Amino acid sequence: MTSRTATLTITERDFEPYPEFPPRDDMQNWNHLYSRGQATTLAAHVRDDKTATVWCAVPVGPTLDDHDDLRVIDMMLSWNSRPELIDEDGGYAIDRQGKPPDFALEVASKTTGVIDYTEKRADYERYEIAEYWRFDDTGGRYHDVALAGDRLVNGRYEPIEIQWLDDVRCRGYSESLGLYVCWEDGDLRFYDPVSEDYLRDYYEADERAEAEAERANRAEARAQRAESELRRLRQRLAELGDDPGRS
């Protein structure tokens, strides 16, 4: 029953999806994309656009017809895409989506660092991915620099300006995201110039919720004290009004 269903599904699609890839065997993606929820944070930021796709560890290639010409991107975003096709295709097939991704980011690791800024950069340029970013928490030990971005201009990548704000903070503006991609003392952050605030990750959201709950508790305590004082004053005034020695 199961094999027959699988056969029918492949026949109806008339193509083979991309193969599944095992997770990368280092902790870098976990540390910078998952544990603090940076990928989810970005997805939440664009959630109102139903055609926007944010995905991690996704195979991307020009076509499903060639399974050898693809790369697995640590994190990507595509506007005006068809998210349902990623599940169906087992990845992001540019020919079926009708456009390349708008944003790709690779997190440096000891084993993949050099490939990220050499071979992958050349392939993403060939795939015509609008922006390609590289983040290295070590400050450039695995990549060539702590943070780098390239923007596609007339079919070729041109470097995006990276601003160093101080010794431990730098950032570059992503036109594709409408956000600054930030390297902050080894952490990946996204800064929104419209709200003039960072997109909040899991920890910061929890801390903010705790702070707001504490403020609410303090406000409630003040209100209760004020109400108690008002009752006391009313009682005192009532007592003074009933005093026969008072005129």
Disulfide bonds with the S-S distance in Angstrom:
none
